[in-house]
Structure formats: structure tokens, C-alpha cells
Amino acid sequence: MTKVKIHEAKTNLSKLIAKVEAGEEVVICRGDQPVARLVTIGAAHTHGVREEVAIWGSPGAWDGKSPRKPGLLKGIIGPTTYDDFAPMTDEEIAEWEGGSVFPGAASKSGA
């Protein structure tokens, strides 16, 4: 790892990039304090990525190591409508309060 000050980095940017391309890491410092790091793009993309593998097995699930791809659930979930937040009807309330926990099972409230 090479440490350089900001002025030296500005003066020798091409040389520093050549070092980075060769696999070396370059740290740019303000005085003695490190403020930036030059690494190859491949190394930069692995920084901060979670290490654990996703447990779910749905198609296209994120494997935990590759960069996440937005839009994998497109077509599976969609925007909510106002109807999703509408008040419950009297029938729905009665089913909620006295219905079975399992759909299709007989209610046990009248025993």
C-alpha cells in the first residue's frame, strides 16, 4: 500500500493509476490523515457487500455477494391502491372477530 499526500497525488495521478492497475492500493492523505483510497473498480465493488448468502430460494434471489439488482420483484409485487387501505366491511369485521384462524376451517366459537 502506497501513501501519498494530496499535492503529490495531483502531480502524479497517472503514475498512481498505473500502480492501482497493477494491483496496488494507494491511500491519499491530508497531512498524516488518510482521506481517500484508490483501488481497482473490481475491488471497490466488493467493499461493503454483505457476506451471508440469502436463505430464500426464489428465482433471481440475491446471493449475498454480487451487487444487488433493483427490479427483481417487478411483476411480482405492485403498487398499492386506495382499496388496500379502505375500512373493513361489517362482514369482514365479523369474519375477523369470530372466524377461524385457518381459512376454510369451521369456527369453534359456538362450543
N, CA, C and O atoms as a Tinker XYZ file with bonds, in Angstrom:
   444  protein
     1  N      0.847000   -1.172000    0.000000    73     2
     2  CA     0.000000    0.000000    0.000000    64     1     3
     3  C      0.896000    1.240000    0.000000    63     2     4     5
     4  O      1.840000    1.349000    0.783000    81     3
     5  N      0.575000    2.161000   -0.892000    73     3     6
     6  CA     1.328000    3.394000   -1.012000    64     5     7
     7  C      0.517000    4.530000   -0.403000    63     6     8     9
     8  O     -0.679000    4.649000   -0.672000    81     7
     9  N      1.156000    5.368000    0.419000    73     7    10
    10  CA     0.507000    6.551000    0.976000    64     9    11
    11  C      1.125000    7.783000    0.339000    63    10    12    13
    12  O      2.346000    7.926000    0.291000    81    11
    13  N      0.263000    8.678000   -0.153000    73    11    14
    14  CA     0.741000    9.926000   -0.755000    64    13    15
    15  C     -0.103000   11.080000   -0.236000    63    14    16    17
    16  O     -1.250000   10.901000    0.175000    81    15
    17  N      0.489000   12.267000   -0.263000    73    15    18
    18  CA    -0.256000   13.465000    0.123000    64    17    19
    19  C     -1.004000   13.990000   -1.091000    63    18    20    21
    20  O     -0.685000   13.643000   -2.228000    81    19
    21  N     -1.999000   14.827000   -0.843000    73    19    22
    22  CA    -2.891000   15.297000   -1.910000    64    21    23
    23  C     -2.105000   15.973000   -3.028000    63    22    24    25
    24  O     -2.362000   15.693000   -4.198000    81    23
    25  N     -1.166000   16.841000   -2.714000    73    23    26
    26  CA    -0.395000   17.538000   -3.751000    64    25    27
    27  C      0.369000   16.542000   -4.627000    63    26    28    29
    28  O      0.379000   16.660000   -5.852000    81    27
    29  N      0.998000   15.575000   -3.993000    73    27    30
    30  CA     1.734000   14.549000   -4.747000    64    29    31
    31  C      0.783000   13.719000   -5.608000    63    30    32    33
    32  O      1.135000   13.335000   -6.724000    81    31
    33  N     -0.413000   13.439000   -5.104000    73    31    34
    34  CA    -1.388000   12.662000   -5.870000    64    33    35
    35  C     -1.836000   13.427000   -7.110000    63    34    36    37
    36  O     -1.972000   12.844000   -8.186000    81    35
    37  N     -2.066000   14.743000   -6.961000    73    35    38
    38  CA    -2.456000   15.553000   -8.122000    64    37    39
    39  C     -1.343000   15.602000   -9.159000    63    38    40    41
    40  O     -1.598000   15.561000  -10.362000    81    39
    41  N     -0.111000   15.691000   -8.682000    73    39    42
    42  CA     1.038000   15.793000   -9.592000    64    41    43
    43  C      1.293000   14.479000  -10.327000    63    42    44    45
    44  O      1.653000   14.491000  -11.504000    81    43
    45  N      1.110000   13.353000   -9.650000    73    43    46
    46  CA     1.478000   12.049000  -10.210000    64    45    47
    47  C      0.273000   11.125000  -10.405000    63    46    48    49
    48  O      0.393000    9.912000  -10.234000    81    47
    49  N     -0.870000   11.681000  -10.758000    73    47    50
    50  CA    -2.088000   10.866000  -10.859000    64    49    51
    51  C     -1.931000    9.707000  -11.850000    63    50    52    53
    52  O     -2.346000    8.587000  -11.551000    81    51
    53  N     -1.348000    9.954000  -13.004000    73    51    54
    54  CA    -1.191000    8.875000  -13.998000    64    53    55
    55  C     -0.341000    7.731000  -13.463000    63    54    56    57
    56  O     -0.656000    6.562000  -13.686000    81    55
    57  N      0.741000    8.066000  -12.754000    73    55    58
    58  CA     1.609000    7.030000  -12.179000    64    57    59
    59  C      0.873000    6.243000  -11.090000    63    58    60    61
    60  O      1.025000    5.026000  -10.980000    81    59
    61  N      0.079000    6.949000  -10.294000    73    59    62
    62  CA    -0.674000    6.273000   -9.236000    64    61    63
    63  C     -1.734000    5.339000   -9.821000    63    62    64    65
    64  O     -1.955000    4.243000   -9.305000    81    63
    65  N     -2.376000    5.770000  -10.883000    73    63    66
    66  CA    -3.364000    4.907000  -11.538000    64    65    67
    67  C     -2.696000    3.672000  -12.113000    63    66    68    69
    68  O     -3.273000    2.585000  -12.072000    81    67
    69  N     -1.493000    3.817000  -12.648000    73    67    70
    70  CA    -0.754000    2.652000  -13.150000    64    69    71
    71  C     -0.468000    1.675000  -12.020000    63    70    72    73
    72  O     -0.554000    0.463000  -12.220000    81    71
    73  N     -0.127000    2.183000  -10.827000    73    71    74
    74  CA     0.102000    1.312000   -9.677000    64    73    75
    75  C     -1.184000    0.575000   -9.283000    63    74    76    77
    76  O     -1.165000   -0.614000   -8.964000    81    75
    77  N     -2.292000    1.307000   -9.315000    73    75    78
    78  CA    -3.581000    0.695000   -8.968000    64    77    79
    79  C     -3.936000   -0.396000   -9.974000    63    78    80    81
    80  O     -4.415000   -1.464000   -9.591000    81    79
    81  N     -3.702000   -0.132000  -11.253000    73    79    82
    82  CA    -3.972000   -1.140000  -12.278000    64    81    83
    83  C     -3.110000   -2.380000  -12.094000    63    82    84    85
    84  O     -3.506000   -3.479000  -12.480000    81    83
    85  N     -1.928000   -2.206000  -11.502000    73    83    86
    86  CA    -1.038000   -3.330000  -11.242000    64    85    87
    87  C     -1.439000   -4.094000   -9.984000    63    86    88    89
    88  O     -0.816000   -5.097000   -9.637000    81    87
    89  N     -2.496000   -3.610000   -9.293000    73    87    90
    90  CA    -2.999000   -4.323000   -8.126000    64    89    91
    91  C     -2.645000   -3.710000   -6.794000    63    90    92    93
    92  O     -3.010000   -4.250000   -5.750000    81    91
    93  N     -1.942000   -2.595000   -6.805000    73    91    94
    94  CA    -1.556000   -1.954000   -5.544000    64    93    95
    95  C     -2.657000   -0.990000   -5.095000    63    94    96    97
    96  O     -3.381000   -0.434000   -5.921000    81    95
    97  N     -2.773000   -0.801000   -3.794000    73    95    98
    98  CA    -3.735000    0.140000   -3.236000    64    97    99
    99  C     -2.995000    1.428000   -2.895000    63    98   100   101
   100  O     -1.895000    1.390000   -2.343000    81    99
   101  N     -3.607000    2.579000   -3.229000    73    99   102
   102  CA    -2.996000    3.873000   -2.958000    64   101   103
   103  C     -3.920000    4.640000   -2.014000    63   102   104   105
   104  O     -5.115000    4.774000   -2.278000    81   103
   105  N     -3.362000    5.143000   -0.913000    73   103   106
   106  CA    -4.123000    5.931000    0.053000    64   105   107
   107  C     -3.659000    7.376000   -0.059000    63   106   108   109
   108  O     -2.462000    7.660000   -0.009000    81   107
   109  N     -4.609000    8.279000   -0.208000    73   107   110
   110  CA    -4.309000    9.705000   -0.313000    64   109   111
   111  C     -4.563000   10.339000    1.056000    63   110   112   113
   112  O     -5.621000   10.141000    1.653000    81   111
   113  N     -3.584000   11.101000    1.544000    73   111   114
   114  CA    -3.661000   11.668000    2.885000    64   113   115
   115  C     -3.661000   13.194000    2.832000    63   114   116   117
   116  O     -3.045000   13.807000    1.961000    81   115
   117  N     -4.367000   13.782000    3.786000    73   115   118
   118  CA    -4.269000   15.225000    4.029000    64   117   119
   119  C     -3.399000   15.348000    5.270000    63   118   120   121
   120  O     -3.851000   15.092000    6.387000    81   119
   121  N     -2.173000   15.735000    5.068000    73   119   122
   122  CA    -1.199000   15.701000    6.160000    64   121   123
   123  C     -0.877000   14.240000    6.449000    63   122   124   125
   124  O     -0.427000   13.513000    5.563000    81   123
   125  N     -1.108000   13.809000    7.695000    73   123   126
   126  CA    -0.908000   12.401000    8.052000    64   125   127
   127  C     -2.222000   11.636000    8.115000    63   126   128   129
   128  O     -2.225000   10.437000    8.396000    81   127
   129  N     -3.327000   12.307000    7.861000    73   127   130
   130  CA    -4.660000   11.705000    7.994000    64   129   131
   131  C     -5.138000   11.134000    6.651000    63   130   132   133
   132  O     -5.290000   11.899000    5.699000    81   131
   133  N     -5.381000    9.820000    6.536000    73   131   134
   134  CA    -5.900000    9.247000    5.295000    64   133   135
   135  C     -7.314000    9.756000    5.012000    63   134   136   137
   136  O     -8.159000    9.774000    5.907000    81   135
   137  N     -7.571000   10.167000    3.772000    73   135   138
   138  CA    -8.893000   10.682000    3.404000    64   137   139
   139  C     -9.513000    9.960000    2.212000    63   138   140   141
   140  O    -10.730000   10.014000    2.034000    81   139
   141  N     -8.718000    9.296000    1.401000    73   139   142
   142  CA    -9.257000    8.616000    0.217000    64   141   143
   143  C     -8.389000    7.412000   -0.110000    63   142   144   145
   144  O     -7.227000    7.326000    0.287000    81   143
   145  N     -8.996000    6.476000   -0.856000    73   143   146
   146  CA    -8.277000    5.268000   -1.235000    64   145   147
   147  C     -8.526000    4.998000   -2.713000    63   146   148   149
   148  O     -9.671000    5.013000   -3.164000    81   147
   149  N     -7.470000    4.754000   -3.461000    73   147   150
   150  CA    -7.583000    4.382000   -4.871000    64   149   151
   151  C     -7.428000    2.871000   -4.970000    63   150   152   153
   152  O     -6.415000    2.311000   -4.552000    81   151
   153  N     -8.438000    2.224000   -5.523000    73   151   154
   154  CA    -8.390000    0.785000   -5.750000    64   153   155
   155  C     -8.990000    0.511000   -7.120000    63   154   156   157
   156  O     -9.622000    1.386000   -7.713000    81   155
   157  N     -8.792000   -0.702000   -7.623000    73   155   158
   158  CA    -9.402000   -1.048000   -8.900000    64   157   159
   159  C    -10.916000   -1.092000   -8.736000    63   158   160   161
   160  O    -11.422000   -1.246000   -7.624000    81   159
   161  N    -11.623000   -0.959000   -9.822000    73   159   162
   162  CA   -13.086000   -0.949000   -9.759000    64   161   163
   163  C    -13.612000   -2.262000   -9.204000    63   162   164   165
   164  O    -14.567000   -2.248000   -8.429000    81   163
   165  N    -13.035000   -3.378000   -9.566000    73   163   166
   166  CA   -13.472000   -4.668000   -9.036000    64   165   167
   167  C    -13.360000   -4.730000   -7.527000    63   166   168   169
   168  O    -14.245000   -5.275000   -6.867000    81   167
   169  N    -12.298000   -4.188000   -6.969000    73   167   170
   170  CA   -12.124000   -4.179000   -5.516000    64   169   171
   171  C    -13.084000   -3.199000   -4.869000    63   170   172   173
   172  O    -13.553000   -3.443000   -3.757000    81   171
   173  N    -13.387000   -2.098000   -5.538000    73   171   174
   174  CA   -14.291000   -1.111000   -4.968000    64   173   175
   175  C    -15.707000   -1.662000   -4.871000    63   174   176   177
   176  O    -16.433000   -1.316000   -3.939000    81   175
   177  N    -16.113000   -2.502000   -5.798000    73   175   178
   178  CA   -17.475000   -3.035000   -5.786000    64   177   179
   179  C    -17.688000   -4.072000   -4.697000    63   178   180   181
   180  O    -18.828000   -4.298000   -4.290000    81   179
   181  N    -16.642000   -4.703000   -4.217000    73   179   182
   182  CA   -16.819000   -5.708000   -3.180000    64   181   183
   183  C    -16.834000   -5.089000   -1.791000    63   182   184   185
   184  O    -17.179000   -5.767000   -0.823000    81   183
   185  N    -16.474000   -3.832000   -1.672000    73   183   186
   186  CA   -16.440000   -3.185000   -0.365000    64   185   187
   187  C    -17.855000   -2.949000    0.143000    63   186   188   189
   188  O    -18.673000   -2.352000   -0.557000    81   187
   189  N    -18.148000   -3.409000    1.341000    73   187   190
   190  CA   -19.439000   -3.153000    1.953000    64   189   191
   191  C    -20.542000   -4.120000    1.563000    63   190   192   193
   192  O    -21.684000   -3.927000    1.979000    81   191
   193  N    -20.253000   -5.142000    0.790000    73   191   194
   194  CA   -21.280000   -6.106000    0.395000    64   193   195
   195  C    -21.417000   -7.149000    1.492000    63   194   196   197
   196  O    -20.426000   -7.628000    2.043000    81   195
   197  N    -22.662000   -7.494000    1.799000    73   195   198
   198  CA   -22.880000   -8.492000    2.844000    64   197   199
   199  C    -22.281000   -9.825000    2.447000    63   198   200   201
   200  O    -22.249000  -10.175000    1.267000    81   199
   201  N    -21.808000  -10.562000    3.430000    73   199   202
   202  CA   -21.139000  -11.830000    3.173000    64   201   203
   203  C    -22.071000  -13.035000    3.243000    63   202   204   205
   204  O    -21.797000  -14.057000    2.616000    81   203
   205  N    -23.180000  -12.935000    4.002000    73   203   206
   206  CA   -24.035000  -14.104000    4.143000    64   205   207
   207  C    -24.844000  -14.351000    2.863000    63   206   208   209
   208  O    -25.153000  -13.416000    2.124000    81   207
   209  N    -25.173000  -15.587000    2.621000    73   207   210
   210  CA   -25.940000  -15.973000    1.448000    64   209   211
   211  C    -27.423000  -15.898000    1.790000    63   210   212   213
   212  O    -27.826000  -16.276000    2.890000    81   211
   213  N    -28.223000  -15.420000    0.870000    73   211   214
   214  CA   -29.655000  -15.319000    1.098000    64   213   215
   215  C    -30.252000  -16.700000    1.315000    63   214   216   217
   216  O    -29.876000  -17.656000    0.637000    81   215
   217  N    -31.177000  -16.808000    2.255000    73   215   218
   218  CA   -31.780000  -18.095000    2.599000    64   217   219
   219  C    -32.898000  -18.463000    1.631000    63   218   220   221
   220  O    -33.056000  -19.631000    1.277000    81   219
   221  N    -33.665000  -17.480000    1.208000    73   219   222
   222  CA   -34.805000  -17.778000    0.346000    64   221   223
   223  C    -34.333000  -18.330000   -0.996000    63   222   224   225
   224  O    -33.210000  -18.062000   -1.423000    81   223
   225  N    -35.180000  -19.089000   -1.646000    73   223   226
   226  CA   -34.765000  -19.740000   -2.881000    64   225   227
   227  C    -35.549000  -19.299000   -4.100000    63   226   228   229
   228  O    -35.643000  -20.044000   -5.076000    81   227
   229  N    -36.111000  -18.105000   -4.063000    73   227   230
   230  CA   -36.892000  -17.659000   -5.210000    64   229   231
   231  C    -35.970000  -17.388000   -6.396000    63   230   232   233
   232  O    -34.793000  -17.079000   -6.214000    81   231
   233  N    -36.502000  -17.503000   -7.599000    73   231   234
   234  CA   -35.665000  -17.275000   -8.783000    64   233   235
   235  C    -35.106000  -15.854000   -8.778000    63   234   236   237
   236  O    -35.834000  -14.893000   -8.529000    81   235
   237  N    -33.849000  -15.734000   -9.045000    73   235   238
   238  CA   -33.210000  -14.433000   -9.103000    64   237   239
   239  C    -32.902000  -13.839000   -7.746000    63   238   240   241
   240  O    -32.609000  -12.648000   -7.653000    81   239
   241  N    -32.962000  -14.642000   -6.681000    73   239   242
   242  CA   -32.682000  -14.121000   -5.343000    64   241   243
   243  C    -31.230000  -13.662000   -5.267000    63   242   244   245
   244  O    -30.341000  -14.231000   -5.900000    81   243
   245  N    -31.023000  -12.631000   -4.485000    73   243   246
   246  CA   -29.686000  -12.089000   -4.331000    64   245   247
   247  C    -28.825000  -13.085000   -3.583000    63   246   248   249
   248  O    -29.236000  -13.586000   -2.537000    81   247
   249  N    -27.642000  -13.384000   -4.092000    73   247   250
   250  CA   -26.788000  -14.402000   -3.482000    64   249   251
   251  C    -25.953000  -13.869000   -2.326000    63   250   252   253
   252  O    -25.252000  -14.652000   -1.684000    81   251
   253  N    -25.996000  -12.576000   -2.034000    73   251   254
   254  CA   -25.275000  -12.010000   -0.917000    64   253   255
   255  C    -23.880000  -11.539000   -1.251000    63   254   256   257
   256  O    -23.256000  -10.859000   -0.437000    81   255
   257  N    -23.371000  -11.874000   -2.413000    73   255   258
   258  CA   -22.013000  -11.473000   -2.770000    64   257   259
   259  C    -21.978000  -10.577000   -4.004000    63   258   260   261
   260  O    -21.149000   -9.670000   -4.083000    81   259
   261  N    -22.845000  -10.813000   -4.943000    73   259   262
   262  CA   -22.854000   -9.975000   -6.134000    64   261   263
   263  C    -23.602000   -8.679000   -5.834000    63   262   264   265
   264  O    -24.409000   -8.642000   -4.905000    81   263
   265  N    -23.352000   -7.617000   -6.598000    73   263   266
   266  CA   -24.099000   -6.381000   -6.381000    64   265   267
   267  C    -25.591000   -6.623000   -6.589000    63   266   268   269
   268  O    -25.994000   -7.364000   -7.485000    81   267
   269  N    -26.405000   -5.984000   -5.744000    73   267   270
   270  CA   -27.846000   -6.170000   -5.853000    64   269   271
   271  C    -28.371000   -5.513000   -7.118000    63   270   272   273
   272  O    -27.833000   -4.502000   -7.568000    81   271
   273  N    -29.422000   -6.087000   -7.690000    73   271   274
   274  CA   -30.009000   -5.572000   -8.916000    64   273   275
   275  C    -31.439000   -5.126000   -8.633000    63   274   276   277
   276  O    -32.291000   -5.957000   -8.322000    81   275
   277  N    -31.716000   -3.820000   -8.734000    73   275   278
   278  CA   -33.073000   -3.365000   -8.498000    64   277   279
   279  C    -34.030000   -3.914000   -9.545000    63   278   280   281
   280  O    -33.637000   -4.138000  -10.690000    81   279
   281  N    -35.264000   -4.128000   -9.168000    73   279   282
   282  CA   -36.292000   -4.552000  -10.101000    64   281   283
   283  C    -36.507000   -6.045000  -10.171000    63   282   284   285
   284  O    -37.240000   -6.506000  -11.046000    81   283
   285  N    -35.895000   -6.836000   -9.280000    73   283   286
   286  CA   -36.071000   -8.285000   -9.340000    64   285   287
   287  C    -37.506000   -8.711000   -9.016000    63   286   288   289
   288  O    -37.935000   -9.787000   -9.432000    81   287
   289  N    -38.247000   -7.886000   -8.283000    73   287   290
   290  CA   -39.624000   -8.233000   -7.937000    64   289   291
   291  C    -40.640000   -7.560000   -8.855000    63   290   292   293
   292  O    -41.834000   -7.557000   -8.557000    81   291
   293  N    -40.186000   -6.998000   -9.954000    73   291   294
   294  CA   -41.091000   -6.352000  -10.890000    64   293   295
   295  C    -42.067000   -7.386000  -11.441000    63   294   296   297
   296  O    -41.656000   -8.435000  -11.937000    81   295
   297  N    -43.338000   -7.091000  -11.351000    73   295   298
   298  CA   -44.358000   -8.021000  -11.804000    64   297   299
   299  C    -44.838000   -8.958000  -10.714000    63   298   300   301
   300  O    -45.911000   -9.548000  -10.838000    81   299
   301  N    -44.060000   -9.110000   -9.639000    73   299   302
   302  CA   -44.465000   -9.964000   -8.526000    64   301   303
   303  C    -45.222000   -9.135000   -7.496000    63   302   304   305
   304  O    -46.271000   -9.552000   -7.005000    81   303
   305  N    -44.688000   -7.961000   -7.173000    73   303   306
   306  CA   -45.400000   -7.049000   -6.300000    64   305   307
   307  C    -45.644000   -5.775000   -7.075000    63   306   308   309
   308  O    -44.884000   -5.434000   -7.981000    81   307
   309  N    -46.689000   -5.081000   -6.727000    73   307   310
   310  CA   -47.022000   -3.877000   -7.459000    64   309   311
   311  C    -47.436000   -2.773000   -6.514000    63   310   312   313
   312  O    -47.421000   -2.947000   -5.296000    81   311
   313  N    -47.802000   -1.646000   -7.071000    73   311   314
   314  CA   -48.204000   -0.530000   -6.225000    64   313   315
   315  C    -49.520000   -0.838000   -5.508000    63   314   316   317
   316  O    -50.371000   -1.564000   -6.022000    81   315
   317  N    -49.665000   -0.277000   -4.324000    73   315   318
   318  CA   -50.908000   -0.457000   -3.585000    64   317   319
   319  C    -51.936000    0.537000   -4.088000    63   318   320   321
   320  O    -51.585000    1.592000   -4.618000    81   319
   321  N    -53.187000    0.203000   -3.924000    73   319   322
   322  CA   -54.271000    1.090000   -4.320000    64   321   323
   323  C    -54.974000    1.590000   -3.068000    63   322   324   325
   324  O    -54.725000    1.100000   -1.967000    81   323
   325  N    -55.839000    2.551000   -3.243000    73   323   326
   326  CA   -56.590000    3.079000   -2.111000    64   325   327
   327  C    -57.451000    1.977000   -1.493000    63   326   328   329
   328  O    -57.681000    1.982000   -0.283000    81   327
   329  N    -57.925000    1.041000   -2.299000    73   327   330
   330  CA   -58.773000   -0.050000   -1.793000    64   329   331
   331  C    -58.045000   -0.906000   -0.756000    63   330   332   333
   332  O    -58.680000   -1.508000    0.109000    81   331
   333  N    -56.728000   -0.962000   -0.842000    73   331   334
   334  CA   -55.959000   -1.749000    0.126000    64   333   335
   335  C    -56.052000   -1.162000    1.534000    63   334   336   337
   336  O    -55.853000   -1.868000    2.522000    81   335
   337  N    -56.354000    0.129000    1.619000    73   335   338
   338  CA   -56.417000    0.806000    2.910000    64   337   339
   339  C    -57.837000    1.243000    3.270000    63   338   340   341
   340  O    -58.030000    2.017000    4.207000    81   339
   341  N    -58.825000    0.752000    2.531000    73   339   342
   342  CA   -60.217000    1.108000    2.801000    64   341   343
   343  C    -60.676000    0.450000    4.099000    63   342   344   345
   344  O    -60.166000   -0.608000    4.468000    81   343
   345  N    -61.636000    1.065000    4.796000    73   343   346
   346  CA   -62.162000    0.457000    6.025000    64   345   347
   347  C    -62.779000   -0.907000    5.730000    63   346   348   349
   348  O    -63.280000   -1.154000    4.633000    81   347
   349  N    -62.732000   -1.785000    6.728000    73   347   350
   350  CA   -63.295000   -3.127000    6.566000    64   349   351
   351  C    -64.814000   -3.057000    6.577000    63   350   352   353
   352  O    -65.401000   -2.220000    7.261000    81   351
   353  N    -65.437000   -3.932000    5.824000    73   351   354
   354  CA   -66.898000   -4.025000    5.822000    64   353   355
   355  C    -67.351000   -4.773000    7.074000    63   354   356   357
   356  O    -66.540000   -5.381000    7.772000    81   355
   357  N    -68.673000   -4.722000    7.354000    73   355   358
   358  CA   -69.207000   -5.426000    8.519000    64   357   359
   359  C    -68.961000   -6.927000    8.418000    63   358   360   361
   360  O    -68.681000   -7.571000    9.429000    81   359
   361  N    -69.058000   -7.490000    7.229000    73   359   362
   362  CA   -68.817000   -8.925000    7.041000    64   361   363
   363  C    -67.351000   -9.268000    7.334000    63   362   364   365
   364  O    -67.056000  -10.282000    7.966000    81   363
   365  N    -66.448000   -8.415000    6.869000    73   363   366
   366  CA   -65.034000   -8.661000    7.125000    64   365   367
   367  C    -64.706000   -8.556000    8.611000    63   366   368   369
   368  O    -63.893000   -9.323000    9.127000    81   367
   369  N    -65.344000   -7.601000    9.302000    73   367   370
   370  CA   -65.117000   -7.467000   10.743000    64   369   371
   371  C    -65.635000   -8.686000   11.483000    63   370   372   373
   372  O    -64.973000   -9.195000   12.387000    81   371
   373  N    -66.837000   -9.164000   11.097000    73   371   374
   374  CA   -67.401000  -10.353000   11.743000    64   373   375
   375  C    -66.507000  -11.565000   11.508000    63   374   376   377
   376  O    -66.282000  -12.360000   12.421000    81   375
   377  N    -66.003000  -11.705000   10.303000    73   375   378
   378  CA   -65.098000  -12.825000    9.999000    64   377   379
   379  C    -63.802000  -12.694000   10.800000    63   378   380   381
   380  O    -63.267000  -13.689000   11.288000    81   379
   381  N    -63.310000  -11.486000   10.929000    73   379   382
   382  CA   -62.069000  -11.239000   11.652000    64   381   383
   383  C    -62.228000  -11.585000   13.135000    63   382   384   385
   384  O    -61.357000  -12.222000   13.727000    81   383
   385  N    -63.333000  -11.166000   13.719000    73   383   386
   386  CA   -63.537000  -11.363000   15.157000    64   385   387
   387  C    -63.977000  -12.771000   15.519000    63   386   388   389
   388  O    -63.605000  -13.270000   16.581000    81   387
   389  N    -64.762000  -13.428000   14.665000    73   387   390
   390  CA   -65.286000  -14.735000   15.038000    64   389   391
   391  C    -64.872000  -15.860000   14.130000    63   390   392   393
   392  O    -65.276000  -17.003000   14.344000    81   391
   393  N    -64.088000  -15.575000   13.134000    73   391   394
   394  CA   -63.716000  -16.598000   12.170000    64   393   395
   395  C    -62.588000  -17.486000   12.651000    63   394   396   397
   396  O    -61.962000  -17.234000   13.681000    81   395
   397  N    -62.352000  -18.510000   11.895000    73   395   398
   398  CA   -61.288000  -19.462000   12.206000    64   397   399
   399  C    -59.928000  -18.875000   11.835000    63   398   400   401
   400  O    -59.824000  -18.016000   10.959000    81   399
   401  N    -58.923000  -19.340000   12.496000    73   399   402
   402  CA   -57.562000  -18.919000   12.184000    64   401   403
   403  C    -57.161000  -19.441000   10.815000    63   402   404   405
   404  O    -56.422000  -18.786000   10.080000    81   403
   405  N    -57.660000  -20.635000   10.477000    73   403   406
   406  CA   -57.310000  -21.251000    9.214000    64   405   407
   407  C    -58.457000  -21.088000    8.228000    63   406   408   409
   408  O    -59.583000  -21.479000    8.535000    81   407
   409  N    -58.206000  -20.525000    7.060000    73   407   410
   410  CA   -59.272000  -20.345000    6.073000    64   409   411
   411  C    -59.911000  -21.674000    5.718000    63   410   412   413
   412  O    -59.217000  -22.673000    5.533000    81   411
   413  N    -61.237000  -21.688000    5.622000    73   411   414
   414  CA   -61.959000  -22.889000    5.234000    64   413   415
   415  C    -62.283000  -23.816000    6.405000    63   414   416   417
   416  O    -63.071000  -24.746000    6.239000    81   415
   417  N    -61.705000  -23.591000    7.567000    73   415   418
   418  CA   -61.990000  -24.435000    8.728000    64   417   419
   419  C    -63.231000  -23.908000    9.436000    63   418   420   421
   420  O    -63.528000  -22.715000    9.367000    81   419
   421  N    -63.946000  -24.777000   10.105000    73   419   422
   422  CA   -65.165000  -24.377000   10.815000    64   421   423
   423  C    -64.786000  -23.577000   12.045000    63   422   424   425
   424  O    -63.762000  -23.833000   12.679000    81   423
   425  N    -65.629000  -22.597000   12.379000    73   423   426
   426  CA   -65.384000  -21.766000   13.557000    64   425   427
   427  C    -65.689000  -22.551000   14.829000    63   426   428   429
   428  O    -66.652000  -23.318000   14.850000    81   427
   429  N    -64.913000  -22.384000   15.870000    73   427   430
   430  CA   -65.097000  -23.101000   17.131000    64   429   431
   431  C    -65.634000  -22.180000   18.214000    63   430   432   433
   432  O    -65.564000  -22.513000   19.397000    81   431
   433  N    -66.175000  -21.015000   17.823000    73   431   434
   434  CA   -66.611000  -20.059000   18.828000    64   433   435
   435  C    -67.935000  -20.442000   19.470000    63   434   436   437
   436  O    -68.248000  -19.913000   20.536000    81   435
   437  N    -68.733000  -21.336000   18.879000    73   435   438
   438  CA   -70.056000  -21.666000   19.408000    64   437   439
   439  C    -70.071000  -22.905000   20.281000    63   438   440   441
   440  O    -71.156000  -23.459000   20.452000    81   439
   441  N    -69.017000  -23.381000   20.834000    73   439   442
   442  CA   -68.984000  -24.600000   21.615000    64   441   443
   443  C    -69.512000  -24.287000   22.956000    63   442   444
   444  O    -69.585000  -25.168000   23.811000    81   443
